[in-house]
Amino acid sequence: MDQIKKYLACEGRVNIICAETTELVEEARKIHDLSPVATAALGRLLTIGSIMGSNLKDANESITLQIKANGELGKLTCVTFGTSNVKGYVENPLVDLPLKSNGKLDVGTAVGKDGFLYVVKDIGLKEPYVGITPLVSGEIAEDFTKYFAESEQKPCVIALGVLVDSKGVKKAGGYFLTLMPDATEADIEKIEKAVNQAEPISKMLEKNMTLQQIAETITGDDNLMVLLKQINPKYECNCSKEKFLQGLATLKIEDLEHIFEKQETIETTCEFCNKKYEFRKEEVL
């Protein structure tokens, strides 16, 4: 079962969120029939989305994440809610690229680095908060690290990983480590050393390390404080026929009438879960 857990290290001066998202990334792979590199890219985005969702205060609040760049995958989208549940899609899910020289999936090239990361937070204010930053590498973790540093003035370390084999997603997860305002230089040096010595998050998960063990490894602190009971995020789409009907209602009546002159029904497909909804003329007009 996927899970998210939160901890404090260094006597409360360092905050860590650790997540395993293997099942939800595998669900996304199945729904969208993703190639390995598309699985890795969307899986990383879904993972950071789920982590960010865990910081929302209400289940009805949401964050939309989008990456628009010059890579072959096209636009990547993720929506997360206060439950940490997520949904997402890739514009070109079948893109496949040669492996890098080190044998790893070339996510950076598939995503592209000439583009932007968009963060839209709908948290009950009059207008959604919108943050935009240029991409650094297209590897996603680095791009979000820059976003948090520049748009939210939050120094952090982010790691995201998806391990794919011939059967699908073997392991997926990530961590989000932030320094509190009272973090000391000694804390920073300790964290930097621990993070540099740690294995990639997907490798630690592959070794069946617990999230607490991972948090201890990346902080060098074996006396962590647990902040909350675990969250169990899922891949979940909240689409409905009613929502699509509301979307159709925004079209001009003459355009709808023109469509129904050519066909008996209008069929719509959800980008997030591929579910189809069919509408007859009397339902729309």
VMD Tcl script that draws the C-alpha trace (Angstrom):
set ca {
  {0.00 0.00 0.00}
  {1.28 3.45 -0.93}
  {2.00 5.77 1.97}
  {3.22 9.20 2.97}
  {4.82 9.94 6.32}
  {6.14 13.15 7.87}
  {9.02 13.60 10.30}
  {11.10 16.24 12.04}
  {14.86 15.87 12.37}
  {17.63 17.85 14.06}
  {15.42 18.61 17.10}
  {12.66 20.02 14.90}
  {14.79 22.20 12.62}
  {14.38 19.98 9.53}
  {11.08 18.80 8.07}
  {10.89 15.63 5.96}
  {8.03 14.14 3.94}
  {8.69 10.67 2.55}
  {6.41 8.88 0.11}
  {6.07 5.54 -1.59}
  {3.82 5.83 -4.65}
  {4.42 2.53 -6.45}
  {0.78 1.50 -6.73}
  {-0.60 4.84 -7.88}
  {2.12 5.23 -10.52}
  {1.43 1.70 -11.76}
  {-2.28 2.58 -11.96}
  {-1.41 5.62 -14.09}
  {0.78 3.45 -16.32}
  {-2.06 1.01 -16.92}
  {-4.73 3.66 -17.53}
  {-2.66 5.60 -20.06}
  {-0.62 2.68 -21.49}
  {2.54 4.65 -20.78}
  {5.94 3.89 -22.26}
  {8.75 3.36 -19.72}
  {10.10 6.91 -20.02}
  {6.57 8.38 -19.90}
  {5.90 6.26 -16.80}
  {9.02 7.64 -15.12}
  {8.21 11.25 -16.01}
  {4.54 11.20 -15.05}
  {5.34 9.05 -12.02}
  {7.74 11.66 -10.69}
  {5.16 14.41 -11.24}
  {2.42 12.39 -9.53}
  {4.75 11.69 -6.60}
  {5.63 15.33 -5.93}
  {1.96 16.17 -6.44}
  {0.92 13.67 -3.80}
  {3.56 15.03 -1.41}
  {2.37 18.60 -1.97}
  {-1.23 17.49 -1.48}
  {-0.33 16.22 1.98}
  {0.28 19.84 3.02}
  {-3.18 21.06 2.01}
  {-5.52 21.79 4.90}
  {-8.80 20.66 3.37}
  {-9.78 17.69 1.20}
  {-11.51 20.02 -1.27}
  {-8.40 22.12 -1.86}
  {-6.34 21.25 -4.91}
  {-3.05 21.93 -6.68}
  {-2.58 21.60 -10.43}
  {0.95 20.99 -11.68}
  {1.90 21.35 -15.33}
  {5.14 21.06 -17.23}
  {5.18 22.52 -20.73}
  {8.49 22.04 -22.51}
  {10.09 21.12 -25.82}
  {10.49 17.39 -25.16}
  {8.67 14.69 -27.11}
  {6.34 13.89 -24.19}
  {4.59 17.23 -24.63}
  {2.56 18.65 -21.76}
  {2.50 16.78 -18.43}
  {-0.34 17.46 -15.99}
  {-1.05 16.39 -12.42}
  {-3.88 17.39 -10.09}
  {-3.63 16.64 -6.38}
  {-6.13 17.14 -3.59}
  {-6.05 17.55 0.19}
  {-6.37 13.78 0.47}
  {-3.00 13.42 -1.35}
  {-4.87 11.49 -4.06}
  {-3.73 12.38 -7.56}
  {-4.62 12.13 -11.21}
  {-2.60 13.05 -14.29}
  {-1.75 12.50 -17.90}
  {0.96 12.92 -20.53}
  {0.21 14.48 -23.90}
  {2.24 11.87 -25.81}
  {2.22 8.72 -23.61}
  {3.86 6.33 -26.10}
  {7.13 8.24 -26.56}
  {10.14 5.97 -26.18}
  {13.78 7.04 -26.16}
  {17.11 5.20 -25.94}
  {18.50 4.73 -22.45}
  {21.22 7.07 -21.23}
  {24.83 5.86 -21.16}
  {24.39 4.88 -17.50}
  {21.45 2.64 -18.38}
  {18.80 4.95 -16.90}
  {15.66 6.30 -18.56}
  {16.29 9.65 -20.25}
  {13.51 11.61 -18.55}
  {15.22 14.97 -19.00}
  {15.34 14.65 -22.79}
  {11.81 13.25 -22.99}
  {10.44 16.17 -20.95}
  {12.79 18.81 -22.34}
  {14.37 21.66 -20.43}
  {13.26 24.55 -22.64}
  {9.97 25.28 -20.96}
  {8.18 26.14 -17.73}
  {6.75 24.59 -14.58}
  {3.31 25.87 -13.56}
  {1.85 25.49 -10.07}
  {-1.78 26.52 -9.55}
  {-3.10 26.33 -5.98}
  {-6.86 26.48 -5.40}
  {-7.02 26.81 -1.62}
  {-10.24 28.71 -1.05}
  {-9.02 32.21 -1.81}
  {-10.77 34.57 -4.22}
  {-8.25 33.77 -6.93}
  {-5.99 30.72 -7.31}
  {-2.29 31.21 -6.60}
  {-0.20 30.74 -9.75}
  {3.56 30.17 -9.68}
  {5.70 29.85 -12.82}
  {9.41 29.06 -13.07}
  {11.65 28.09 -16.00}
  {12.74 24.47 -16.08}
  {16.26 23.58 -15.01}
  {16.73 20.13 -16.50}
  {13.39 18.45 -17.19}
  {14.30 15.82 -14.59}
  {11.41 17.21 -12.48}
  {12.95 16.96 -8.98}
  {15.49 19.69 -9.80}
  {12.78 21.78 -11.43}
  {10.59 21.67 -8.32}
  {13.57 22.44 -6.10}
  {14.05 25.65 -8.10}
  {10.32 26.44 -7.95}
  {10.21 26.20 -4.15}
  {13.40 28.24 -3.76}
  {12.28 31.04 -6.08}
  {8.47 31.14 -5.79}
  {7.96 30.12 -2.17}
  {11.37 31.05 -0.70}
  {11.65 27.59 0.74}
  {15.12 25.97 0.62}
  {14.64 22.26 0.14}
  {15.99 18.97 -1.16}
  {13.67 16.96 -3.40}
  {14.27 13.45 -4.72}
  {11.86 11.59 -7.00}
  {12.32 8.16 -8.53}
  {10.45 5.57 -10.57}
  {11.96 2.13 -11.17}
  {10.41 0.37 -14.18}
  {10.94 -3.21 -15.31}
  {9.34 -5.44 -17.96}
  {6.28 -6.00 -15.77}
  {5.60 -2.36 -14.99}
  {6.43 -0.11 -12.04}
  {8.69 -1.90 -9.60}
  {9.10 0.97 -7.13}
  {8.24 4.66 -7.06}
  {8.52 7.35 -4.43}
  {10.21 10.48 -3.27}
  {11.13 12.76 -0.42}
  {10.80 16.46 0.26}
  {13.20 17.84 2.87}
  {12.89 21.46 4.00}
  {14.95 23.53 6.40}
  {13.11 25.41 9.12}
  {14.11 29.06 9.74}
  {16.12 28.08 12.82}
  {18.22 25.44 11.01}
  {21.90 25.89 11.80}
  {24.96 25.68 9.57}
  {25.80 22.43 11.31}
  {22.36 21.07 10.41}
  {22.86 22.05 6.77}
  {26.29 20.42 6.58}
  {24.93 17.26 8.19}
  {22.00 17.09 5.74}
  {24.20 17.75 2.70}
  {26.57 14.96 3.69}
  {23.74 12.49 4.39}
  {21.88 13.27 1.14}
  {25.05 12.98 -0.95}
  {25.86 9.61 0.58}
  {22.33 8.24 0.24}
  {21.32 5.99 -2.64}
  {18.58 7.09 -5.07}
  {15.10 6.93 -3.52}
  {13.98 4.15 -5.90}
  {16.97 2.02 -4.86}
  {16.23 2.51 -1.16}
  {12.62 1.49 -1.75}
  {13.77 -1.50 -3.80}
  {15.74 -2.63 -0.75}
  {12.44 -2.48 1.19}
  {13.66 0.29 3.46}
  {10.81 1.83 5.45}
  {10.00 5.49 5.00}
  {11.39 6.18 8.47}
  {14.64 4.43 7.59}
  {14.85 6.56 4.45}
  {14.22 9.71 6.48}
  {16.94 8.69 8.93}
  {19.35 8.01 6.07}
  {18.90 11.36 4.33}
  {19.15 13.36 7.56}
  {21.77 11.37 9.43}
  {19.42 11.53 12.43}
  {18.17 8.35 14.10}
  {16.07 10.26 16.63}
  {13.26 11.51 14.40}
  {9.96 12.91 15.62}
  {6.92 11.48 13.83}
  {4.50 14.26 12.87}
  {1.40 12.29 11.89}
  {0.02 8.90 11.09}
  {0.58 7.76 7.54}
  {-1.49 8.93 4.59}
  {-2.38 6.39 1.90}
  {-2.52 8.22 -1.44}
  {-4.25 6.77 -4.50}
  {-4.61 7.48 -8.18}
  {-8.20 8.69 -8.28}
  {-10.16 10.61 -10.88}
  {-13.19 12.61 -9.75}
  {-14.74 13.07 -13.18}
  {-18.48 12.62 -13.70}
  {-21.09 12.91 -16.42}
  {-22.45 16.00 -14.66}
  {-19.07 17.77 -14.90}
  {-18.76 17.03 -18.61}
  {-22.33 18.23 -19.13}
  {-21.37 21.51 -17.46}
  {-18.47 21.75 -19.91}
  {-20.74 21.20 -22.89}
  {-23.06 23.91 -21.55}
  {-20.31 26.47 -22.13}
  {-20.44 25.86 -25.91}
  {-22.62 27.93 -28.18}
  {-26.05 26.44 -28.84}
  {-25.61 26.79 -32.62}
  {-22.34 24.82 -32.41}
  {-24.03 22.04 -30.46}
  {-26.95 21.96 -32.90}
  {-24.49 21.70 -35.78}
  {-22.83 18.69 -34.12}
  {-26.15 16.92 -33.57}
  {-27.10 17.47 -37.21}
  {-24.19 15.17 -38.10}
  {-24.44 12.62 -35.29}
  {-26.95 11.32 -32.77}
  {-24.73 11.66 -29.68}
  {-21.67 13.49 -28.41}
  {-19.01 11.32 -26.80}
  {-16.48 12.83 -24.40}
  {-13.41 11.17 -22.90}
  {-11.74 12.09 -19.62}
  {-8.05 12.87 -20.11}
  {-7.21 11.61 -16.62}
  {-8.90 8.19 -16.57}
  {-10.05 7.59 -20.17}
  {-13.64 7.09 -19.07}
  {-16.16 7.92 -21.80}
  {-19.47 9.75 -21.41}
  {-22.15 9.85 -24.08}
  {-24.76 12.60 -24.40}
  {-27.97 12.63 -26.40}
  {-29.41 15.82 -27.84}
  {-32.18 16.07 -25.26}
  {-29.60 15.94 -22.44}
  {-27.60 18.85 -23.81}
  {-30.09 21.21 -25.46}
}
mol new
graphics top color blue
foreach p $ca { graphics top sphere $p radius 0.5 }
foreach p [lrange $ca 0 end-1] q [lrange $ca 1 end] { graphics top cylinder $p $q radius 0.2 }
display resetview
